[in-house]
Each structure stands twice: as structure tokens, then as C-alpha cells.
Amino acid sequence: MMKANKLKVVVAAAAAALCFTAANAQETTLTISSWAPPTHGVNAKMWPDLISRIEKATEGRVTAEIKYNLAPPPAQADIISDGVADIAWVVHNYTAGRFPSATMAELPGFGGDTEAFSVAYWRTFEKFFQQANEHRDLKVLALYSHGDGMLHSSTKVETLDQIAGMKLRIGGGVAGKVGEALGASSINVPAPRVYETLDSNAADGVLMPMESKLGFRLTEVAEHSYAMPSGFYRTSIATVMNQDKFDSLSKADQAALDELFGEELSRIAGALWDEFDAEALAALDGAGNTLTMATEADQAIWADKSKVIIDEVIADISEKGIDAAAAYEFFQAEFKRLNAEK
């Protein structure tokens, strides 16, 4: 009888231990907030790729799911800070003045590979910008941009001076300065409303990257694209996470995810944006769209115009106590070196 009772105690203890282990092995599901259409590359490719990498890094203990329209694009940083969602992609210039150092990543002259750009951006952030603590209670998982910004319009543009007087949808940040330098009139509408803005002829065109031809269906309403080899501008983007949510994960999972986050995730995000651009570029012929590259003469004109923008932005960032001139020199050098290695 004593042996039977002892056996029951052992069995009960083992069962309790198994229950405790199972409870602690249950996965944590993070909420990813996204605002672009489900067909956009960020939602169709970037987030699924990130979810897969998170699951692999944590051996399935942490996963994530995408939720749409939790907040408009400018409010994404706030809903992560407030814990409404756990992860989001934040376009820095959607909240003017909140992330001043990010303006450097939007400057003309960074034309080319977005993967190389994103790695250079992360390294510049770590060396010069992180100490400014502009993201405050947000954990920065990656820094990157879309590809080279260019003009998409229903009327074919072949020379730089044709842009003067056009009514264009232009985003914030450096893109706005670019529009002014080109002599265009600016219409500021959210990216998800670009299609209807062009379809209704409320604007003549839009400054956006090549991926927008597919991501926002611009092949249908802006059949012609005009690009500057050195790049008109980029748009600074961050993948961010609620710091408290990250801290709530086990130390093992935090360590595993930190191996993924940072430069590595920046590289991955940049490479994906290169893919988005390549897919959209490949779709132009089938859609009857055209792409015109600026002539050497117009490139020289733009170099002079863009230098004014660059100098102004460097001066503005310097006022925040950051060695902006050194940061820009480092950023450009890293970008050129990484581009050359590809």
C-alpha cells in the first residue's frame, strides 16, 4: 500500500512537471501592424520572411501575425509605444521633426543598391545616431529605405526642366525639398491614396520608388517613369518593436533574436526592397510603361541642385548635437565600399 501511494506521488509530480514544461513552451504570438495593401511587397514578402526567421531563431517559441489598419501610417510608432501592436514599419518622415537624424538617409546621391545602403545606414546609426535616442522606448530592429525615388507620371518626361510646374504627390522629409528644387507643386496624400489621386487627375504624377508601380498599381495610372542614376531621394524606414514586449521574452529568445536584429535584418530588408524594384521594373514592358533615365547634362544640373539640399540637411542635423558632417562622410564611404563589393 505504501509503495502504491509513493507511485501515485511520483506520477502526480511527473505530470505536474510536464504541465509546467508545456505551459512554458507555449509560443508567444507577436502582433505586426501594417498599413500598406496586402499585395504590397512588405506584406506579401517582408513580414512572412521575418516571421519565419523569428520562428527559426527561437525554435518555434515566438511567432507573429500581421494585422491591418490598426492605425494610419503616421501613427505606427505611437501604437507600438502604447502596446497596441508589437512590431511595425515606421516611415520616419511621416512624423515631422521626431526623427531628425533619419533625414540623412533620405538625401540625394545614394542611388544604387538598397541592400548595401541599408547595411551602411545601420552602421552609421550605431556609430553616430543611436546616442541621440530618437526612438526612445522603441527597440529598433532594422533600418533601411525603399529604392531610388523617381518620377512616375501619365505624361512622358524626358528632361529635368519638364518637371517644373507639374502637380505631384510628394512625401515628406527630403522628398519635399526635392520637389521644391525641381519646381513642382506638391500634393501631400498618404501612400495608400496615391492611385485614386492620380486616377482622378488631381495630380500629374508622383515621386515614389519603382516598386510602387506594382505595390500601389501605378502601372495603370502613371505609365511613364523618369529616373536619376544618382537618385533623387530615398525614404528612411525602420522596423521597430515595443521594448517592454521584447523584454518580456525569455533571455534565451532575446539573445537569439538579437542575432537576427540589427545589421542582419537591415541587410535582409534592403535586399527585399531591391527585389520589389526588380519585379516592378520587369513588369513595365508588359504593362506598356516606359522608363527614361536622365541625360548626363541633366545629371550635372541635378548634382548642383542636390548639393544645396545636402548642405541644408547636414546643417540641420548638426544642430541636434550630432557630428553630421562626419556621419555623412562615413555613410557615403560605407555605401560606396559595399556597393563596390557586390
NORQUIHU-V288392 format. One record per residue. N is the residue number from 1. RES is the residue in three letters. SS is DSSP state (hx for helix, st for strand, lp for the rest). PHI is phi in degrees with one decimal (999 if undefined). D_FIRST is the distance of its C-alpha to the first C-alpha in Angstrom with 2 decimals. Layout:
n = <N & N>
res = <RES & RES>
ss = <SS & SS>
phi = <PHI & PHI>
d_first = <D_FIRST & D_FIRST>
This chain:
n = <1 & 2 & 3 & 4 & 5 & 6 & 7 & 8 & 9 & 10 & 11 & 12 & 13 & 14 & 15 & 16 & 17 & 18 & 19 & 20 & 21 & 22 & 23 & 24 & 25 & 26 & 27 & 28 & 29 & 30 & 31 & 32 & 33 & 34 & 35 & 36 & 37 & 38 & 39 & 40 & 41 & 42 & 43 & 44 & 45 & 46 & 47 & 48 & 49 & 50 & 51 & 52 & 53 & 54 & 55 & 56 & 57 & 58 & 59 & 60 & 61 & 62 & 63 & 64 & 65 & 66 & 67 & 68 & 69 & 70 & 71 & 72 & 73 & 74 & 75 & 76 & 77 & 78 & 79 & 80 & 81 & 82 & 83 & 84 & 85 & 86 & 87 & 88 & 89 & 90 & 91 & 92 & 93 & 94 & 95 & 96 & 97 & 98 & 99 & 100 & 101 & 102 & 103 & 104 & 105 & 106 & 107 & 108 & 109 & 110 & 111 & 112 & 113 & 114 & 115 & 116 & 117 & 118 & 119 & 120 & 121 & 122 & 123 & 124 & 125 & 126 & 127 & 128 & 129 & 130 & 131 & 132 & 133 & 134 & 135 & 136 & 137 & 138 & 139 & 140 & 141 & 142 & 143 & 144 & 145 & 146 & 147 & 148 & 149 & 150 & 151 & 152 & 153 & 154 & 155 & 156 & 157 & 158 & 159 & 160 & 161 & 162 & 163 & 164 & 165 & 166 & 167 & 168 & 169 & 170 & 171 & 172 & 173 & 174 & 175 & 176 & 177 & 178 & 179 & 180 & 181 & 182 & 183 & 184 & 185 & 186 & 187 & 188 & 189 & 190 & 191 & 192 & 193 & 194 & 195 & 196 & 197 & 198 & 199 & 200 & 201 & 202 & 203 & 204 & 205 & 206 & 207 & 208 & 209 & 210 & 211 & 212 & 213 & 214 & 215 & 216 & 217 & 218 & 219 & 220 & 221 & 222 & 223 & 224 & 225 & 226 & 227 & 228 & 229 & 230 & 231 & 232 & 233 & 234 & 235 & 236 & 237 & 238 & 239 & 240 & 241 & 242 & 243 & 244 & 245 & 246 & 247 & 248 & 249 & 250 & 251 & 252 & 253 & 254 & 255 & 256 & 257 & 258 & 259 & 260 & 261 & 262 & 263 & 264 & 265 & 266 & 267 & 268 & 269 & 270 & 271 & 272 & 273 & 274 & 275 & 276 & 277 & 278 & 279 & 280 & 281 & 282 & 283 & 284 & 285 & 286 & 287 & 288 & 289 & 290 & 291 & 292 & 293 & 294 & 295 & 296 & 297 & 298 & 299 & 300 & 301 & 302 & 303 & 304 & 305 & 306 & 307 & 308 & 309 & 310 & 311 & 312 & 313 & 314 & 315 & 316 & 317 & 318 & 319 & 320 & 321 & 322 & 323 & 324 & 325 & 326 & 327 & 328 & 329 & 330 & 331 & 332 & 333 & 334 & 335 & 336 & 337 & 338 & 339 & 340 & 341 & 342>
res = <MET & MET & LYS & ALA & ASN & LYS & LEU & LYS & VAL & VAL & VAL & ALA & ALA & ALA & ALA & ALA & ALA & LEU & CYS & PHE & THR & ALA & ALA & ASN & ALA & GLN & GLU & THR & THR & LEU & THR & ILE & SER & SER & TRP & ALA & PRO & PRO & THR & HIS & GLY & VAL & ASN & ALA & LYS & MET & TRP & PRO & ASP & LEU & ILE & SER & ARG & ILE & GLU & LYS & ALA & THR & GLU & GLY & ARG & VAL & THR & ALA & GLU & ILE & LYS & TYR & ASN & LEU & ALA & PRO & PRO & PRO & ALA & GLN & ALA & ASP & ILE & ILE & SER & ASP & GLY & VAL & ALA & ASP & ILE & ALA & TRP & VAL & VAL & HIS & ASN & TYR & THR & ALA & GLY & ARG & PHE & PRO & SER & ALA & THR & MET & ALA & GLU & LEU & PRO & GLY & PHE & GLY & GLY & ASP & THR & GLU & ALA & PHE & SER & VAL & ALA & TYR & TRP & ARG & THR & PHE & GLU & LYS & PHE & PHE & GLN & GLN & ALA & ASN & GLU & HIS & ARG & ASP & LEU & LYS & VAL & LEU & ALA & LEU & TYR & SER & HIS & GLY & ASP & GLY & MET & LEU & HIS & SER & SER & THR & LYS & VAL & GLU & THR & LEU & ASP & GLN & ILE & ALA & GLY & MET & LYS & LEU & ARG & ILE & GLY & GLY & GLY & VAL & ALA & GLY & LYS & VAL & GLY & GLU & ALA & LEU & GLY & ALA & SER & SER & ILE & ASN & VAL & PRO & ALA & PRO & ARG & VAL & TYR & GLU & THR & LEU & ASP & SER & ASN & ALA & ALA & ASP & GLY & VAL & LEU & MET & PRO & MET & GLU & SER & LYS & LEU & GLY & PHE & ARG & LEU & THR & GLU & VAL & ALA & GLU & HIS & SER & TYR & ALA & MET & PRO & SER & GLY & PHE & TYR & ARG & THR & SER & ILE & ALA & THR & VAL & MET & ASN & GLN & ASP & LYS & PHE & ASP & SER & LEU & SER & LYS & ALA & ASP & GLN & ALA & ALA & LEU & ASP & GLU & LEU & PHE & GLY & GLU & GLU & LEU & SER & ARG & ILE & ALA & GLY & ALA & LEU & TRP & ASP & GLU & PHE & ASP & ALA & GLU & ALA & LEU & ALA & ALA & LEU & ASP & GLY & ALA & GLY & ASN & THR & LEU & THR & MET & ALA & THR & GLU & ALA & ASP & GLN & ALA & ILE & TRP & ALA & ASP & LYS & SER & LYS & VAL & ILE & ILE & ASP & GLU & VAL & ILE & ALA & ASP & ILE & SER & GLU & LYS & GLY & ILE & ASP & ALA & ALA & ALA & ALA & TYR & GLU & PHE & PHE & GLN & ALA & GLU & PHE & LYS & ARG & LEU & ASN & ALA & GLU & LYS>
ss = <lp & hx & hx & hx & hx & hx & hx & hx & hx & hx & hx & hx & hx & hx & hx & hx & hx & hx & hx & hx & hx & hx & hx & hx & hx & lp & lp & st & st & st & st & st & st & st & lp & lp & lp & lp & lp & lp & hx & hx & hx & hx & hx & hx & hx & hx & hx & hx & hx & hx & hx & hx & hx & hx & hx & lp & lp & lp & lp & st & st & st & st & st & st & st & lp & lp & lp & lp & hx & hx & hx & hx & hx & hx & hx & hx & hx & lp & lp & lp & lp & lp & st & st & st & st & st & hx & hx & hx & lp & lp & lp & lp & lp & hx & hx & hx & hx & hx & hx & hx & lp & lp & lp & lp & lp & lp & lp & hx & hx & hx & hx & hx & hx & hx & hx & hx & hx & hx & hx & hx & hx & hx & hx & hx & hx & hx & lp & lp & lp & lp & lp & st & st & st & st & st & st & st & st & lp & lp & lp & st & st & st & st & st & lp & lp & lp & lp & lp & lp & hx & hx & hx & hx & lp & lp & lp & st & st & st & lp & lp & lp & lp & hx & hx & hx & hx & hx & hx & hx & hx & hx & lp & lp & st & st & st & lp & lp & lp & hx & hx & hx & hx & hx & hx & hx & hx & hx & lp & lp & lp & lp & lp & st & st & st & st & st & lp & lp & hx & hx & hx & hx & lp & lp & hx & hx & hx & lp & lp & lp & st & st & st & st & lp & lp & lp & lp & lp & lp & lp & lp & st & st & st & st & st & st & st & hx & hx & hx & hx & hx & hx & lp & lp & hx & hx & hx & hx & hx & hx & hx & hx & hx & hx & lp & lp & hx & hx & hx & hx & hx & hx & hx & hx & hx & hx & hx & hx & hx & hx & hx & hx & hx & hx & hx & hx & hx & lp & lp & lp & lp & lp & lp & st & st & st & st & lp & lp & hx & hx & hx & hx & hx & hx & hx & hx & hx & hx & hx & hx & hx & hx & hx & hx & hx & hx & hx & hx & hx & hx & hx & lp & lp & lp & lp & lp & hx & hx & hx & hx & hx & hx & hx & hx & hx & hx & hx & hx & hx & hx & hx & hx & hx & hx & lp>
phi = <999 & -63.4 & -64.2 & -64.5 & -63.6 & -63.1 & -63.7 & -62.2 & -63.7 & -62.6 & -62.4 & -63.4 & -65.2 & -65.3 & -63.9 & -63.8 & -64.0 & -64.4 & -63.1 & -63.0 & -63.4 & -62.9 & -62.9 & -78.7 & -90.2 & -59.4 & -76.8 & -96.8 & -104.5 & -85.1 & -99.4 & -100.9 & -92.2 & -140.5 & -123.8 & -76.1 & -60.2 & -57.2 & -81.3 & -62.9 & -55.7 & -60.1 & -83.8 & -78.6 & -126.8 & -65.3 & -67.3 & -57.9 & -64.3 & -64.4 & -59.1 & -61.1 & -69.8 & -63.4 & -63.0 & -66.5 & -64.6 & -103.6 & 55.8 & 85.6 & -74.8 & -126.6 & -136.6 & -155.8 & -138.4 & -90.1 & -127.7 & -102.5 & 58.8 & -72.9 & -166.4 & -67.4 & -50.7 & -67.4 & -98.4 & -62.1 & -62.7 & -66.2 & -71.5 & -75.6 & -59.9 & -82.5 & 81.0 & -65.6 & -136.9 & -102.0 & -138.1 & -155.9 & -104.9 & -115.1 & -86.5 & -59.0 & -79.3 & -71.6 & -122.8 & -56.6 & 83.7 & -80.2 & -128.0 & -59.6 & -68.0 & -64.1 & -59.3 & -61.7 & -74.5 & -105.2 & -68.2 & -60.0 & 99.9 & -105.1 & -71.0 & 130.0 & -73.8 & -78.3 & -62.9 & -62.6 & -58.9 & -67.8 & -65.7 & -62.8 & -64.2 & -61.2 & -65.5 & -68.3 & -59.7 & -63.1 & -81.6 & -124.0 & -103.4 & -58.0 & -64.0 & -72.4 & 54.9 & -68.3 & -87.4 & 48.9 & -87.5 & -99.8 & -86.8 & -83.1 & -90.2 & -162.0 & -129.4 & -163.5 & -149.6 & -77.3 & -69.8 & -52.0 & -73.2 & -147.1 & -95.9 & -120.4 & -149.9 & -80.5 & -102.7 & -69.9 & -109.4 & -121.7 & -134.4 & -60.8 & -70.5 & -68.5 & -73.9 & -57.9 & 90.1 & -72.1 & -96.7 & -122.4 & -77.7 & -130.5 & -73.1 & -85.4 & 64.3 & -64.7 & -55.9 & -64.0 & -66.0 & -64.3 & -58.4 & -63.2 & -63.2 & -86.8 & 80.1 & -89.3 & -91.2 & -98.6 & -118.2 & -105.3 & -127.9 & -60.9 & -53.3 & -64.0 & -102.7 & -63.2 & -56.5 & -66.9 & -64.1 & -75.3 & -63.6 & -89.3 & 62.9 & -73.9 & -139.9 & -84.4 & -175.1 & -151.3 & -96.8 & -154.6 & -76.4 & -59.9 & -58.1 & -67.2 & -59.2 & -100.6 & -59.9 & -123.1 & 59.3 & -72.6 & -58.2 & -86.8 & -124.7 & -143.4 & -74.1 & -120.2 & -123.7 & -131.5 & -126.0 & -108.3 & -53.4 & -80.4 & 88.3 & -72.5 & -174.2 & -126.3 & -126.5 & -73.9 & -133.2 & -130.1 & -94.9 & -125.3 & -136.6 & -63.6 & -62.7 & -62.5 & -65.9 & -62.3 & -66.1 & -78.2 & -74.7 & -63.4 & -58.7 & -64.9 & -71.4 & -60.0 & -64.3 & -65.0 & -72.2 & -66.9 & -69.5 & -86.0 & -73.1 & 97.4 & -61.0 & -63.8 & -68.7 & -62.1 & -61.2 & -62.8 & -63.2 & -61.8 & -63.5 & -66.3 & -65.5 & -61.8 & -63.4 & -59.5 & -63.4 & -63.5 & -65.0 & -68.5 & -60.9 & -66.9 & -85.3 & -61.8 & -60.6 & -64.0 & -93.2 & 71.1 & -96.1 & -125.2 & -132.1 & -115.2 & -94.2 & -61.3 & -70.6 & -61.3 & -63.7 & -71.2 & -63.5 & -67.5 & -62.9 & -67.0 & -59.1 & -68.4 & -66.3 & -70.9 & -60.9 & -62.9 & -64.9 & -60.4 & -61.6 & -65.1 & -66.7 & -60.2 & -64.7 & -64.1 & -67.5 & -60.2 & -68.1 & -90.4 & 84.2 & -104.7 & -76.9 & -67.1 & -62.6 & -67.2 & -63.1 & -64.8 & -61.1 & -64.9 & -57.4 & -62.2 & -64.5 & -63.7 & -61.1 & -64.8 & -65.8 & -66.9 & -62.2 & -66.0 & -79.7 & -78.6>
d_first = <0.00 & 3.80 & 5.39 & 5.09 & 6.32 & 8.67 & 9.83 & 10.72 & 12.58 & 14.38 & 15.37 & 16.61 & 18.54 & 20.07 & 21.14 & 22.69 & 24.49 & 25.83 & 27.08 & 28.77 & 30.38 & 31.60 & 33.03 & 34.86 & 36.13 & 37.78 & 41.50 & 44.11 & 47.03 & 50.33 & 53.21 & 56.55 & 59.60 & 62.60 & 65.94 & 67.90 & 67.89 & 64.89 & 67.32 & 68.37 & 67.34 & 65.19 & 63.00 & 63.30 & 62.77 & 62.21 & 59.22 & 57.37 & 58.03 & 56.72 & 53.55 & 52.91 & 53.49 & 51.22 & 48.37 & 48.99 & 49.23 & 45.93 & 44.08 & 43.93 & 42.49 & 45.83 & 48.12 & 50.97 & 52.85 & 56.53 & 57.73 & 61.41 & 63.82 & 61.64 & 64.82 & 68.35 & 69.09 & 70.36 & 67.19 & 64.70 & 64.36 & 63.80 & 60.97 & 59.15 & 59.74 & 58.49 & 55.34 & 56.44 & 55.91 & 54.61 & 57.21 & 60.83 & 64.11 & 66.71 & 70.44 & 71.69 & 75.14 & 73.84 & 73.43 & 76.73 & 76.65 & 72.87 & 72.56 & 75.97 & 75.19 & 74.07 & 77.73 & 78.48 & 76.38 & 78.61 & 81.93 & 84.40 & 84.61 & 81.01 & 81.91 & 79.91 & 76.33 & 73.70 & 70.92 & 73.05 & 74.03 & 70.45 & 69.41 & 72.57 & 71.80 & 68.30 & 69.68 & 72.43 & 69.96 & 67.83 & 70.91 & 73.03 & 71.50 & 67.85 & 68.81 & 70.61 & 67.22 & 68.81 & 65.54 & 63.92 & 60.36 & 60.39 & 58.89 & 61.52 & 59.92 & 63.21 & 66.96 & 69.33 & 72.17 & 73.50 & 76.19 & 79.86 & 81.14 & 84.14 & 86.34 & 85.63 & 88.35 & 89.95 & 93.29 & 93.61 & 94.11 & 95.78 & 97.06 & 95.64 & 98.42 & 97.56 & 94.45 & 96.55 & 96.71 & 93.79 & 91.26 & 87.84 & 84.24 & 83.29 & 80.03 & 79.83 & 80.01 & 82.29 & 82.82 & 84.79 & 86.98 & 87.53 & 88.68 & 91.14 & 92.47 & 93.05 & 94.89 & 92.53 & 91.73 & 88.04 & 85.82 & 82.34 & 79.81 & 76.10 & 75.43 & 73.78 & 77.09 & 79.37 & 79.68 & 80.96 & 83.21 & 84.95 & 84.90 & 86.74 & 89.28 & 88.38 & 88.36 & 90.26 & 87.41 & 84.41 & 83.42 & 80.03 & 78.59 & 78.95 & 75.37 & 76.44 & 78.54 & 75.32 & 72.88 & 75.19 & 77.23 & 80.43 & 81.74 & 82.71 & 84.54 & 85.64 & 86.89 & 88.48 & 86.99 & 88.87 & 87.20 & 88.11 & 86.98 & 86.19 & 84.22 & 85.35 & 82.07 & 78.28 & 75.71 & 73.01 & 69.45 & 66.06 & 62.51 & 60.69 & 57.17 & 55.89 & 55.06 & 52.18 & 50.56 & 50.92 & 49.48 & 46.40 & 45.45 & 43.22 & 45.12 & 44.51 & 46.01 & 48.89 & 49.74 & 49.59 & 51.83 & 54.27 & 54.89 & 56.08 & 57.89 & 61.27 & 63.80 & 61.76 & 61.27 & 64.92 & 65.99 & 63.92 & 65.31 & 68.85 & 68.53 & 67.37 & 70.40 & 72.58 & 71.05 & 71.76 & 75.39 & 75.76 & 74.46 & 76.86 & 79.74 & 79.14 & 79.28 & 82.75 & 84.84 & 83.04 & 83.44 & 87.12 & 86.57 & 88.50 & 87.87 & 90.78 & 90.53 & 92.78 & 95.93 & 96.51 & 99.04 & 96.54 & 93.88 & 96.31 & 96.99 & 93.29 & 92.73 & 95.20 & 93.67 & 90.10 & 91.03 & 91.87 & 88.40 & 86.67 & 88.63 & 87.93 & 84.16 & 83.99 & 85.94 & 83.65 & 80.45 & 82.07 & 82.42 & 78.60 & 78.55 & 77.68 & 79.86 & 80.62 & 83.37 & 81.10 & 78.27 & 80.62 & 81.99 & 78.49 & 77.36 & 80.43 & 80.17 & 76.49 & 77.23 & 80.21 & 78.39 & 75.36 & 77.69 & 79.61 & 76.46 & 75.49>
